[in-house]
Amino acid sequence: MSSVATLNNGLKYPLVGLGLWKIPNEVAAEQVYQAIKQGYRAFDGATDYGNEVEVGQGIKKALDEGLVKREELVIISKLWNTFHHPKNVPINLNKNLKDLQLDYIDLYYIHFPIATKFIPIESKYPPAFGFENEEGFEFEDVPLLDTYRALEEQVKLGKIKSIGVSNFSGALLQDLLRGAKIKPVALQIEHHPYLVQDRLIQYAQSQKIQVVAYSSFGPLSFIELDSELAKTTPPLFENEVIKKIASNHNKTPSQILLRWATQRGIAVIPKSSNKERLLQNLTVENFDLTKDELKEILSLDKGLRFNDPWTWKNAGIPTFV
């Protein structure tokens, strides 16, 4: 297992978890089950990934076989944009719980700080972004704090243990902290050497909020989504700095990128269907980068954001910076 961080509410959170984004439904159950066998204890999912039924099957199989106890797992899901209204928050959460076959979720994020028009879950699942017309998003006038208050109620009911926020800027996070009764435990952001977001990370850490990085390998995750930016950006695995540091430690470029994050206290959620790479990712903390190597990787920052709704549908939304 990876090392474990203690969140501001006492929850133990492994610094290396398994990301469930884009894991095909037909293999999700087996991948989750095998990952538990290998030692993974944190599983990062979401409503929008559309694979929670199968993820739940993998978890249940491992629990039924006694491979792990429920309290040893950190199961994560996310509230989707179309369910931000307080009356709709329980609809989304109850769907997550039913699909995952769980009584509670350990960490539940607001996936994006975007409230869009409600779409009944039975009419569209996974819900996607809800583009209703050629003009782009149809928004719903729901302040983020109202959504957060509804999640705080779900904590009181015992359906979620912890609340997190995802894709929030520093200003949004600061504003939320002014009104939150239950402090968020985690901030999940796109984070890799091409998008460091160092000031945001420093602020979150100063507030005792765990930073969780997604897309640790930069453009790689977005090429299959037909992102022009991802396709025209040099892969991090082929970057000369990353390759040199990997050679210094006799490690793979992916291990260097993950260790660059975890060594600075940032959790990671890489995805892999390869058993050997799953184990490599899980044991990424068995070496340390030097201070100079950490700085050298930091210097690769280009401010390149690949997960940006502006590029999906130009609807007048500011980018998350």
C-alpha positions, 0 to 999 in steps of 0.5 A, a space after each residue: 500500500 501507499 503511504 496514507 494522509 490524514 485528512 482534516 476530519 481524521 479520514 485516512 486517505 492513501 496517497 496513491 489510489 485508482 482513478 476510474 475515469 474511462 475504465 470501460 464498463 465491461 472490465 471495471 468490476 474485474 479491474 477494481 477487484 484485482 486492484 484491491 487484491 494488489 493493495 489499492 484502497 482508494 477508488 476515485 469514481 464519479 456519476 459522470 463516469 457511468 461505470 459505478 454499477 460495475 465498480 460496485 460489483 468489484 468492491 462487493 466481490 472483494 468484500 464477500 471474499 474477505 479480501 478487505 473490510 469496508 472500513 479499509 476502503 476509501 470509496 469516492 464519487 462526485 456530484 454532477 453539474 445537473 444535480 446542484 440544486 439542493 433538492 436534486 443532490 439526494 437524487 444523485 447521491 442515492 443513485 451513487 449508493 445504489 449503483 455502488 451497493 454501499 451504505 455510505 461514500 467516504 469522499 464526495 466531491 462537487 465535480 465542477 463549480 458549474 450548475 447546469 439545468 436539471 436532467 432526470 437521471 432516468 432519462 439520461 445516464 451518464 448525464 454528460 454536460 447537458 448541452 440543450 442547444 447550439 448556444 451551449 450550456 443551460 445554467 441553473 441559478 444555484 450558488 455553490 454554497 447552497 449545493 454545499 449546504 445540501 452535501 453537509 446535510 448528507 454528512 449529518 445523515 451518514 450517507 457521506 463521510 467527507 466533502 470535497 471540491 473539484 476544479 475549484 479556483 483559489 477564489 472559489 475555495 476561499 469563498 466556500 470556506 467562509 460559509 462552510 460549516 463542515 470544512 472540505 477535506 480535499 481539492 481535486 485538480 488537474 495537476 502535472 508538470 505542464 499545469 502546476 498551479 503551485 499557488 493554488 496548491 499552497 493555499 489549499 495545503 495551508 488550509 489543511 485541505 488535501 490536494 488530489 491530482 488527476 491527469 498526472 501524465 498531462 496530455 495522455 488522458 485527453 488524446 483519445 477525447 480528440 483534444 487538439 491541444 493534447 494531440 499537439 503537445 509533446 508527451 510528458 513521457 518523452 520530455 527530456 527532463 523527465 526521461 533524464 530523471 527517470 534514467 537517474 533513478 532507474 524508473 519509468 517516466 510515469 513513476 517519476 511523474 507520480 513521485 513528483 506529486 506524492 513527494 510534495 504531499 499531493 495524492 494521485 489517482 492514475 488509471 491502468 489496466 496493466 497489472 505490472 503498471 498498477 503495482 508500479 504505481 502503487 509502489 511509487 514511493 520507494 524512492 525520492 527525487 532530489 530537491 534539484 530534480 523537483 525544481 527541474 520538473 516544476 520549471 516545465 510549467 506551461 499553464 496548459 489546461 486540458 480539462 477545460 469546458 471552454 474548449 468543449 463548448 464555448 459558452 462564455 464560461 471563464 476557465 478555471 484559473 
